[in-house]
Every structure is written in structure tokens, then in C-alpha cells.
């Protein structure tokens, strides 16, 4: 039997779309209420979401935050290889990868985390032929166990690499 407030379907009868939809909506609402009761308040992620700003980094020029803290997760926006002290972009994939990962670390630090807390990395390379050089810097700076990672070729304009991450803070 498919149960729900006002949605009772006898055994042997195939539920219609309305019964299924009503059951699903009620299930979700019941689950939200249960989670809310367990957490002592709202489970709305908007109530738990806050911007993370790294004071060493310039303010973003696009409508985005350096990072977002949502529950136990920190979502770091794609960081580019702009040196925080000089505002310049270094030459070469090695130097750019190093600056990008340092910028990621600055955002994580502002959220009370470190590179050791990263669980997912997305690396965008302007040229996938730079993969080995990027990996060399990544191995040096990213602590083990290495996070899950995706590397893609992207049109990045005048830069060679951009990295965004997700960190977990228990």
C-alpha cells in the first residue's frame, strides 16, 4: 500500500500519478520536518549559507564570492593565478599552478580550513598538454590522501589554469 495523508492506494491497485505525486510531496515534507526537529531548527540551507572572503585576495569583479560556507562544506570559487601581493599573473604553468593553489588555500583559511580538508577539485587547464607540469605542483602542495579530482580543458583567455574546490569541515 502507498500511504500518505490522503493518499491511500489499496494493495493490487496501481497508483495514479496524483497519488504518487502526493506521496512524494508528503514524504519530502515529512522528512524536512523530521530533520528540522533533529537539528533544533530550520534545515533550510539558506539559513546555513554564508560568504567566505579571503582578506588577502582582491574583491571579485564578477558577481560571486571567494567561497561559500554551507553546512559542513566550503565551496571555493574558481581561483585564477593572480598574485595577491602584486596583482600580476606569473608566466608558465608551474608558477600559475602554484599561485592558484595558494589562492585556494587563502579562501579555505578564511573559512577555518586547509588544503587537507579538500574532498573535490576541478582543475581547468587552457592546454591539457600542461597536465604533467600541473600535477607536479599539485603533488607538492596538495596533502594526501589526494581529493577526488576532475581535470578539463577550458578556454581561459590569458591564463593557463583555474581551480575550484569543495572542502569538508566536520
N, C-alpha and C positions, 0 to 999 in steps of 0.2 A: 504494500500500500504506500502511496505517496501522500505524506502528511504535510500539513501546514495549516495556518489559521485560514479556514475557509477553503482549503484545498485538500479534499479527501477523495482519493480515487480507489474504488473497490478493486480487490485482487482480481486479476484476469482482464480488467479493462485497461486499454491503452490510454494513458493520459493525453489530453489535447495540449496544444501549445499554451493556452491560457493557464492550465493547471501547472504546467512545467514552469512557465514564466513566474507565476505567483509563488510557487515553491522556491524557486531560485532567489527571488527578491526577498522573501521572508527569511530564507536561510542566511543570506548575506546580512540582513538587518539584525537577526538574532546573534550572529557571530560578532558583529560590531558592538552590540550591546554587551555581550559577554566579555569581549576584550576591553571595553571601556570600564566595566566593573572591576576586572582584574587589575587594570593599571591605575585605578583610582581616579579616572577622569576620561577625557576625550582620547580617542585613538586617531584623531584627525592629524595627518602628517603635517598639515599647515601649522598646527599648534606646536609642533616639534621642529620646525624648519627655521634655520637662521643662516644669514650670510656669514661667510668667513672672509675676512680681509687680512691680507698679509701686509703689515705696515712698510716692509722693505720694498714692496713692488709698487709700480705706478698704478694709478686707478685705471681700470679697463676703459677702453674707448668705445667698445660695443656695449649694448645693454645686457650685461652679465655680471656675475660675482666671481671673485677669485675661486671661491668654493662655496659649497652649501653643506651645512650640517643638518642631517635629517635622521633623527633617532640615533642609532649607533654608527651610522655611516657618514663618511665625509666624501663628497663628490667634488673633485678638483677639476675646474675648467681647463681646457687645453692651454698649456703653458708654452710660450714661444721663447726663443733664445735671446731675449733682450736682457742685457746685463743690467742688474738693478742699480748698480752704482753709476755707470756711465750712460746708460740708455742706448748703447751701441749693440749691434749684432756681430758677434765674432765670426771669423772666416773658418770654414771647414766643418765637417760633420762631427769630428771629435769635440771641438770646442763648443759647438752649438748643443750637442747632446748633453755635455756637462752642465752648461748654463740652464738648459731646460729642466733637467732633473734637480738642480739646485733650487730653481724657482718652484717646482712642485713641492720640494721639501719645505720651503718657506711658508707655503699655504698650509701644508699639513701641520707645521709647528704652530701656526696661528690658531689651529683647531685643537691643539694639545696632542698631536700625533707625530709620527715619524715615518720614514720610508719603510720601516719594519712592519707597520700596520697596513700597508697596501695589499689589497687582495686581487685587484684587477687593474691592468694597464692597457691603454690603447696608444700605440705609437704610430704617428703619421710621418712617413718619410717622403720627401719630394722625389727621391730616386731610390728604389729598392736595392740598387747595387751598393748602397751605403749600409746595408744591413749588418755586415761583419764589423765595421767600424763602430756603429751604434751599439752593437752587442758588447763590444769590448768595454766601452764606458759604462754601459748598463750593468755588466757583471761586477765592475769595480764599485759602483755606488749603491746598487740595489741589494739589500741583505737577503740571504737565504732564509727560509725557502722562498724562491722566486715566485712572485704572484702569477696568476693566470694572465696571459698577455695575448693581444692581437696586434699585428703589425700590418699596416696597409700603406699602399702608395697613394699619395694625395697631391693635389695641386696646391702648393703652399706659397706661391709667389716668390718673394725674395729670401725666404728662409728654407732650411733643409729639413727641419724636424719640429714637430709639435707633439706633446704628450699630455693625455688626461688620465686620471686615476680615480679609483674608488678605494677608500680605506675603511677599515672596520675597527671601531673602538668599543671593546666590550664593556 
